[in-house]
Amino acid sequence: MSTSDEDTSVCTPPEIRKEASNVQCDQLLPQKSKEFYLKVYAQFKDWCKIKKVAKVSENVLLVYMEEKAKNKKASSLWATFSMLKQTLKLKENVDISKYYKVIAFLKRKNDSYTPKKAAVFEKHQITKFILEAPDEIFLSSKVILIIGIAGACRTDELCNMKMTDVDTREDMIVINIPQTKTKSSRKFVIMEPTWIDVVKKYLTKRPSPDMARLFIGFRGGKPTRQNMGHNTISKTPYKIAQYLQLPNVDEFTGHTLRRTSATILADMGGDILSLKRHGAGKAQWLLKGMLRSLSLTKEELQI
């Protein structure tokens, strides 16, 4: 125990120290990704056992990260370092944030790494798919595309969206996302008439609202009793790109919808602040113009 820890222990009443000791370290980790943190920590400790490492040091972690770098991308290395930083601090009181050689190593790896960005849809491609793709096969995909772009939604947000989050009105659809990645709720609207018609058609084809989730599976144009999972939703842009016969279909990922939304807004002259507000759902006035820019008619589409 360090001197500062000893001083703190002396100043802290015994009953407080007892209650603090009852708090499990695992409870202090982010609840949503706690399993990932613990898995990364367990992998590191297993490696230490194999290498007969008794105590974590900067050189130990440097060798570990160097081995990981042989088959992991720079972004994955940083994620591993971040999760180890928190778990080692909580479980062993080891602060690796001051391991400057390890940080320098990660920065060098980052210099030579070019991240792959998800491809984006162009406005005429969005309209072509919504107007021409057969609803018997692609109705769910159309709604995922519409809501994903209108609200700059993440895949998790689409997957967890419920029927109660959709407020259908005569000339608009208001959608609420109660829990976002930033732990704050947000709302957005769909105002393009064609888009509203597609969403309403999907809602009428769903079974009774006892199934809480908005997106469910369809087979042969008929709804099933199975919720649509994260992987299925994240592959929707890929399926749309396949239908449109676009090149490099593998680049259309679950992040495509959010990037497409931001790209359309940027093309309209939105600045960085506008983009941030759009992603956070705080600039509803921007959505109306963005959606109107997508309202191409079939005649315009053929030009």
Long-range contacts (C-beta under 8 A, 24 or more apart in sequence): 25-87, 25-90, 25-91, 28-90, 29-86, 29-87, 29-90, 36-83, 37-83, 37-86, 37-87, 38-87, 40-80, 40-83, 40-84, 40-87, 41-83, 41-84, 41-87, 41-88, 41-91, 44-84, 56-88, 56-92, 56-94, 56-96, 58-96, 58-99, 58-101, 58-102, 59-101, 61-96, 61-99, 61-102, 62-99, 62-101, 62-102, 62-105, 65-102, 65-105, 65-106, 66-105, 69-105, 69-109, 73-113, 74-106, 74-109, 74-110, 74-112, 74-113, 75-113, 75-115, 77-106, 77-109, 78-106, 78-110, 81-106, 116-251, 117-259, 118-237, 118-251, 118-252, 118-253, 118-254, 118-255, 118-256, 118-259, 119-241, 119-246, 119-248, 119-251, 119-252, 119-253, 119-256, 120-256, 120-259, 120-260, 120-263, 121-145, 121-149, 121-237, 121-240, 121-241, 121-252, 121-256, 121-260, 123-264, 123-293, 123-294, 123-296, 124-296, 124-301, 125-244, 125-246, 126-260, 126-294, 127-294, 127-295, 127-296, 127-301, 128-244, 128-301, 129-240, 129-243, 129-244, 130-194, 130-195, 130-198, 131-194, 131-298, 131-301, 133-240, 133-243, 135-201, 135-221, 136-220, 136-221, 137-221, 138-239, 138-240, 138-243, 139-198, 139-201, 139-202, 139-205, 139-218, 139-221, 140-202, 140-215, 140-216, 140-217, 140-218, 140-228, 140-236, 141-236, 141-239, 141-240, 142-198, 142-202, 143-198, 143-199, 143-202, 143-215, 144-215, 144-233, 144-236, 144-257, 145-236, 145-237, 145-240, 145-257, 146-190, 146-195, 146-198, 146-199, 147-175, 147-190, 147-199, 148-236, 148-257, 148-258, 148-260, 148-261, 149-257, 149-260, 149-261, 149-264, 149-294, 150-175, 150-188, 150-189, 150-190, 150-195, 150-261, 150-287, 150-291, 151-175, 151-177, 151-186, 151-188, 151-261, 151-281, 152-188, 152-257, 152-258, 152-261, 152-262, 152-278, 152-279, 152-281, 153-177, 153-257, 153-258, 154-180, 154-181, 154-254, 154-255, 154-258, 155-230, 155-233, 155-234, 155-254, 155-255, 156-181, 156-230, 157-181, 158-215, 158-233, 159-213, 159-215, 159-228, 159-229, 159-230, 159-233, 160-213, 161-213, 161-214, 161-215, 162-212, 162-213, 162-214, 163-206, 163-209, 163-211, 163-212, 163-213, 163-214, 164-212, 165-214, 166-199, 166-203, 166-214, 168-199, 168-200, 168-203, 171-196, 172-196, 173-199, 173-200, 177-281, 180-280, 180-281, 182-280, 184-280, 186-280, 186-281, 186-282, 187-281, 187-284, 188-281, 188-284, 188-287, 189-284, 189-287, 189-288, 190-291, 191-287, 191-288, 191-291, 191-292, 192-291, 192-292, 192-294, 192-295, 193-295, 194-295, 195-291, 261-290, 264-290, 264-293, 264-294, 265-290, 268-293
